[in-house]
Amino acid sequence: MSKAITNPQDKIDRDSKSKTDNDQYIADLKEILSKESGIRFFQRFFEDGYIFRTTFTGNSQSYFLEGARNYALKYFNDITIAAPEHLPKLLIRPKK
């Protein structure tokens, strides 16, 4: 259960910590994506997360696949905010 904030300074402190944590998360994503291994990881993650494929199967497996897709979409959204310059590498894979 979360604690009620009665002191305005407590709210400022909590918001500041949240902003610091978010800034660190964004910096971490940028660092990971600056490496080819990070790009490869997220390419595979998004493929396995059904971002670019349909999840409809006609049976209850669709629910499972939609869960995986929803999870992958959260990270896809974070990357579009943190490092949109890496999206072309994530979306367009060279043919081997």
PyMOL commands that set and color helices and strands:
alter all, ss='L'
color gray80, all
select helices_A, chain A and resi 8-33+36-48+61-82+84-91
alter helices_A, ss='H'
color red, helices_A
deselect
rebuild
show_as cartoon
